[in-house]
């Protein structure tokens, strides 16, 4: 006679069978914090990175993105990455706190076109910068994003340094910026960014300098009429991964991270270029006049001040950038 199938015995057998099968790799979620808001291309690129990494690892690795400094300020996140409590962030010349090489990310007139900047960032000098960051800061650059060049706004056209004529110009409290603009003939005034609009409105200062994205978001078009295309600082910033996290990944997952980063760098560049065009169109529609300037003369007159302010460790490299 055939024996009846016993549910308990079947369940027991199934449990033993499942236990005998190797467990699937557990999903790991990386924490990526940055300072930008949800509309910024850095945030969109960060989300894209997570999507690509999940796809490449069949869901083994995921990424939670925390915008708006919700994991802390930039330096706090770098410290967290060194301890292994944060996995990723977007950072750049702030890494000078650990390595002088990071100053090369934002040298006035070091890179006069996007193509020149790409050549350096992706070439031998870029590799030296990345290795120096790994060695000294214990975080690993895995992709880089271009940033919009800084431009001079004022209520008049300024095509050459001779036309600055002691222009009262707000600059960040960075000695390199102060000395460079002083050498060019302006009267640089360090000031917190939050005070710039009202100071322009009141006539305390005559001008300021920032990328188009900030000129737009700060509504400087309401108190400035001209964007003078000095493009005096062209720079990049890194998408980075904690070296603690990197060392904990398998070789296969390290390869997936780098492939996701490569795709993300291409994606972010497309967003960046489209956004720069859109910012310019918005500002022109708002009534601002864009002025082509004699960038070669600006660069030439900046040289001595820049070289005097960069760390000695990288002075030869900066000089070679000017001599190209």
Order of alpha helices (4+ residues) and beta strands (2+ residues): alpha-beta-alpha-beta-alpha-beta-alpha-alpha-beta-beta-alpha-beta-alpha-beta-alpha-beta-alpha-alpha-beta-alpha-alpha
